[in-house]
Amino acid sequence: MENPEVFTTRIDLSQLQAAVEQVRSEVHKIIVGQHQMLDLLVAALLANGHVLIEGVPGVAKTLTAKLLARTVSAGFARIQFTPDLMPSDILGTSVFNPKTTDFEFKEGPVFSNLTLIDEVNRAPAKTQSALFEVMEERQATVDGTTYPMAAPFIVFATQNPLEHEGTYRLPEAQLDRFLFKIEVGYPSLEEEVEILSGHHAGRDASHLDLVQPVLTAEAITAYQAQVRQVHVEPPVLRYVAQVVGHTRDNSDLYLGASPRASVALMTAAKAFAAMRGRDFITPEDVQEVAYPVLRHRLILTPEQEMEGHRTDDVIRRILERIEVPR
């Protein structure tokens, strides 16, 4: 009897899968656990999407993003957001050159392939607005001139969900520009013991040179093109639309998800399918990425918030309610 799990792919994803395994292997030289966060960060790379990482201090949010960036031979910049940060500190500014008697544009740190923004919610609205164009259109307009970002261009941003002193709530329009919102929890007991063992043996964040580059910017761009070719059957497309559509007429939600969320859900599912060697997505792929794709795009009603519910609870009920195509 033939194995029903055996199938033939129309796209050769072997190199992409091998690259993903190499990235995982390099990052886990230092990071213990956090498998879901790493998989979502890699999927964002393949889907050409930005990521918001939320978690309490000390759970390796920034470190994991830095290590992932080290596995890529491409430009990397880290920006620490503070209340006094100005848009020009991110985008750059025009500087007068006395030799040419003209103004020259000096690029800011955001002009990198991978940009890590630490504590993104600590900058005021004026500075946050500088990210709108650069995140959505991958270009920056300064003094009337538009400067394109080099491909790939991806933003990783972190924030602390507990400490709100001196922070600003991110605008919904900005949140919608993030492909994923990853919620990072505490490690298990076994993982924490392994973390302690690693530090005792000298494998800690001070030894970042243990992690070596295994990807180039060109390779990422090529893999992104492969991900875009992953096939989606019409019933699965309809399933994606139904999941997002159910957030718009939901009595538990004050704000539902936009069509951008539908595209993000499909694109993220394609990336996960490709990482698993499939050139087609399944409803299970959609269900797996629904939480990180939708949780930051939904707003609960005040009643649901007062009762202590979370957007993940609403997403789970929506997924349970919709018939899965087979």
PEGI-V141448 format. One record per residue. N is the residue number from 1. RES is the residue in one letter. PSI is psi in degrees with one decimal (NA if undefined). Layout:
BEGIN
n=N res=RES psi=PSI
n=N res=RES psi=PSI
END
This chain:
BEGIN
n=1 res=M psi=136.1
n=2 res=E psi=146.6
n=3 res=N psi=119.7
n=4 res=P psi=-16.0
n=5 res=E psi=-13.6
n=6 res=V psi=129.7
n=7 res=F psi=161.4
n=8 res=T psi=126.0
n=9 res=T psi=146.0
n=10 res=R psi=-16.5
n=11 res=I psi=132.9
n=12 res=D psi=103.6
n=13 res=L psi=11.2
n=14 res=S psi=-42.0
n=15 res=Q psi=-39.5
n=16 res=L psi=-45.7
n=17 res=Q psi=-42.7
n=18 res=A psi=-40.2
n=19 res=A psi=-41.2
n=20 res=V psi=-42.6
n=21 res=E psi=-38.6
n=22 res=Q psi=-42.2
n=23 res=V psi=-47.1
n=24 res=R psi=-45.9
n=25 res=S psi=-42.5
n=26 res=E psi=-47.1
n=27 res=V psi=-37.1
n=28 res=H psi=1.6
n=29 res=K psi=-26.3
n=30 res=I psi=-42.2
n=31 res=I psi=133.4
n=32 res=V psi=130.2
n=33 res=G psi=-143.1
n=34 res=Q psi=39.0
n=35 res=H psi=-42.0
n=36 res=Q psi=-43.2
n=37 res=M psi=-44.0
n=38 res=L psi=-42.5
n=39 res=D psi=-39.0
n=40 res=L psi=-36.5
n=41 res=L psi=-41.7
n=42 res=V psi=-42.0
n=43 res=A psi=-37.3
n=44 res=A psi=-39.7
n=45 res=L psi=-46.2
n=46 res=L psi=-29.3
n=47 res=A psi=-1.2
n=48 res=N psi=46.4
n=49 res=G psi=155.7
n=50 res=H psi=157.6
n=51 res=V psi=134.3
n=52 res=L psi=122.3
n=53 res=I psi=119.7
n=54 res=E psi=133.3
n=55 res=G psi=161.8
n=56 res=V psi=160.5
n=57 res=P psi=143.0
n=58 res=G psi=9.9
n=59 res=V psi=18.7
n=60 res=A psi=31.4
n=61 res=K psi=-58.2
n=62 res=T psi=-41.1
n=63 res=L psi=-43.5
n=64 res=T psi=-42.6
n=65 res=A psi=-40.8
n=66 res=K psi=-43.1
n=67 res=L psi=-39.6
n=68 res=L psi=-41.9
n=69 res=A psi=-32.2
n=70 res=R psi=-20.8
n=71 res=T psi=-3.0
n=72 res=V psi=127.9
n=73 res=S psi=80.9
n=74 res=A psi=171.6
n=75 res=G psi=138.0
n=76 res=F psi=137.4
n=77 res=A psi=144.7
n=78 res=R psi=129.9
n=79 res=I psi=123.9
n=80 res=Q psi=112.2
n=81 res=F psi=134.4
n=82 res=T psi=162.6
n=83 res=P psi=-22.8
n=84 res=D psi=9.0
n=85 res=L psi=135.2
n=86 res=M psi=157.0
n=87 res=P psi=-37.0
n=88 res=S psi=-24.7
n=89 res=D psi=-21.0
n=90 res=I psi=-49.9
n=91 res=L psi=-31.3
n=92 res=G psi=179.2
n=93 res=T psi=162.6
n=94 res=S psi=130.5
n=95 res=V psi=135.9
n=96 res=F psi=128.4
n=97 res=N psi=109.4
n=98 res=P psi=-22.9
n=99 res=K psi=-40.9
n=100 res=T psi=-3.8
n=101 res=T psi=41.7
n=102 res=D psi=164.0
n=103 res=F psi=135.6
n=104 res=E psi=139.2
n=105 res=F psi=124.3
n=106 res=K psi=114.6
n=107 res=E psi=142.6
n=108 res=G psi=177.6
n=109 res=P psi=-19.1
n=110 res=V psi=-15.4
n=111 res=F psi=63.3
n=112 res=S psi=160.2
n=113 res=N psi=-44.4
n=114 res=L psi=122.0
n=115 res=T psi=123.6
n=116 res=L psi=119.5
n=117 res=I psi=114.3
n=118 res=D psi=132.4
n=119 res=E psi=61.5
n=120 res=V psi=-26.4
n=121 res=N psi=10.9
n=122 res=R psi=-8.7
n=123 res=A psi=145.8
n=124 res=P psi=175.6
n=125 res=A psi=-36.9
n=126 res=K psi=-40.2
n=127 res=T psi=-38.5
n=128 res=Q psi=-35.9
n=129 res=S psi=-24.4
n=130 res=A psi=-20.6
n=131 res=L psi=-16.4
n=132 res=F psi=-54.8
n=133 res=E psi=-42.5
n=134 res=V psi=-32.2
n=135 res=M psi=-38.3
n=136 res=E psi=-47.1
n=137 res=E psi=-3.6
n=138 res=R psi=48.6
n=139 res=Q psi=158.9
n=140 res=A psi=134.8
n=141 res=T psi=117.9
n=142 res=V psi=126.6
n=143 res=D psi=39.5
n=144 res=G psi=-1.6
n=145 res=T psi=136.2
n=146 res=T psi=129.4
n=147 res=Y psi=119.7
n=148 res=P psi=151.1
n=149 res=M psi=145.6
n=150 res=A psi=143.0
n=151 res=A psi=143.6
n=152 res=P psi=154.8
n=153 res=F psi=114.1
n=154 res=I psi=136.7
n=155 res=V psi=126.5
n=156 res=F psi=125.3
n=157 res=A psi=140.3
n=158 res=T psi=154.1
n=159 res=Q psi=154.5
n=160 res=N psi=123.4
n=161 res=P psi=-8.7
n=162 res=L psi=-47.4
n=163 res=E psi=108.0
n=164 res=H psi=-0.7
n=165 res=E psi=123.6
n=166 res=G psi=22.2
n=167 res=T psi=164.2
n=168 res=Y psi=135.0
n=169 res=R psi=130.8
n=170 res=L psi=137.0
n=171 res=P psi=147.7
n=172 res=E psi=-35.8
n=173 res=A psi=-32.0
n=174 res=Q psi=-42.1
n=175 res=L psi=-37.1
n=176 res=D psi=-17.2
n=177 res=R psi=-8.4
n=178 res=F psi=129.5
n=179 res=L psi=-47.8
n=180 res=F psi=149.9
n=181 res=K psi=114.3
n=182 res=I psi=125.9
n=183 res=E psi=117.6
n=184 res=V psi=124.1
n=185 res=G psi=-175.0
n=186 res=Y psi=154.0
n=187 res=P psi=162.0
n=188 res=S psi=171.2
n=189 res=L psi=-44.1
n=190 res=E psi=-40.0
n=191 res=E psi=-37.8
n=192 res=E psi=-37.2
n=193 res=V psi=-40.1
n=194 res=E psi=-36.4
n=195 res=I psi=-46.0
n=196 res=L psi=-40.5
n=197 res=S psi=-41.1
n=198 res=G psi=-43.7
n=199 res=H psi=-39.6
n=200 res=H psi=-33.4
n=201 res=A psi=-0.3
n=202 res=G psi=10.7
n=203 res=R psi=91.8
n=204 res=D psi=-170.8
n=205 res=A psi=-14.6
n=206 res=S psi=-4.6
n=207 res=H psi=50.6
n=208 res=L psi=-20.9
n=209 res=D psi=-8.5
n=210 res=L psi=-26.4
n=211 res=V psi=125.1
n=212 res=Q psi=150.5
n=213 res=P psi=136.0
n=214 res=V psi=-5.5
n=215 res=L psi=152.4
n=216 res=T psi=164.2
n=217 res=A psi=-37.9
n=218 res=E psi=-39.9
n=219 res=A psi=-41.4
n=220 res=I psi=-43.4
n=221 res=T psi=-38.9
n=222 res=A psi=-41.9
n=223 res=Y psi=-35.8
n=224 res=Q psi=-37.8
n=225 res=A psi=-38.4
n=226 res=Q psi=-41.8
n=227 res=V psi=-38.9
n=228 res=R psi=-23.9
n=229 res=Q psi=-6.2
n=230 res=V psi=133.9
n=231 res=H psi=144.6
n=232 res=V psi=118.7
n=233 res=E psi=147.8
n=234 res=P psi=-41.7
n=235 res=P psi=-33.9
n=236 res=V psi=-37.7
n=237 res=L psi=-43.9
n=238 res=R psi=-37.8
n=239 res=Y psi=-44.1
n=240 res=V psi=-47.3
n=241 res=A psi=-36.9
n=242 res=Q psi=-42.2
n=243 res=V psi=-48.4
n=244 res=V psi=-39.6
n=245 res=G psi=-34.6
n=246 res=H psi=-13.6
n=247 res=T psi=-15.2
n=248 res=R psi=-21.3
n=249 res=D psi=37.6
n=250 res=N psi=125.5
n=251 res=S psi=-15.7
n=252 res=D psi=-7.9
n=253 res=L psi=135.5
n=254 res=Y psi=-33.7
n=255 res=L psi=129.0
n=256 res=G psi=-175.3
n=257 res=A psi=150.6
n=258 res=S psi=171.6
n=259 res=P psi=-26.9
n=260 res=R psi=-32.6
n=261 res=A psi=-37.8
n=262 res=S psi=-45.9
n=263 res=V psi=-42.0
n=264 res=A psi=-40.7
n=265 res=L psi=-43.6
n=266 res=M psi=-44.2
n=267 res=T psi=-42.4
n=268 res=A psi=-40.4
n=269 res=A psi=-37.2
n=270 res=K psi=-43.6
n=271 res=A psi=-42.8
n=272 res=F psi=-38.7
n=273 res=A psi=-44.3
n=274 res=A psi=-39.5
n=275 res=M psi=-23.9
n=276 res=R psi=10.2
n=277 res=G psi=14.7
n=278 res=R psi=139.6
n=279 res=D psi=26.3
n=280 res=F psi=150.5
n=281 res=I psi=153.8
n=282 res=T psi=163.8
n=283 res=P psi=-30.7
n=284 res=E psi=-36.6
n=285 res=D psi=-43.5
n=286 res=V psi=-44.1
n=287 res=Q psi=-37.8
n=288 res=E psi=-38.7
n=289 res=V psi=-5.6
n=290 res=A psi=-39.9
n=291 res=Y psi=-56.1
n=292 res=P psi=-24.5
n=293 res=V psi=-36.0
n=294 res=L psi=-25.4
n=295 res=R psi=-31.4
n=296 res=H psi=-3.1
n=297 res=R psi=-5.3
n=298 res=L psi=146.7
n=299 res=I psi=124.2
n=300 res=L psi=154.4
n=301 res=T psi=155.5
n=302 res=P psi=-35.2
n=303 res=E psi=-43.3
n=304 res=Q psi=-38.4
n=305 res=E psi=-42.7
n=306 res=M psi=-30.6
n=307 res=E psi=0.7
n=308 res=G psi=15.5
n=309 res=H psi=160.8
n=310 res=R psi=160.8
n=311 res=T psi=-30.1
n=312 res=D psi=-34.1
n=313 res=D psi=-40.4
n=314 res=V psi=-42.2
n=315 res=I psi=-41.8
n=316 res=R psi=-42.4
n=317 res=R psi=-36.6
n=318 res=I psi=-44.4
n=319 res=L psi=-34.2
n=320 res=E psi=-26.2
n=321 res=R psi=-31.6
n=322 res=I psi=134.7
n=323 res=E psi=131.1
n=324 res=V psi=126.5
n=325 res=P psi=144.0
n=326 res=R psi=NA
END
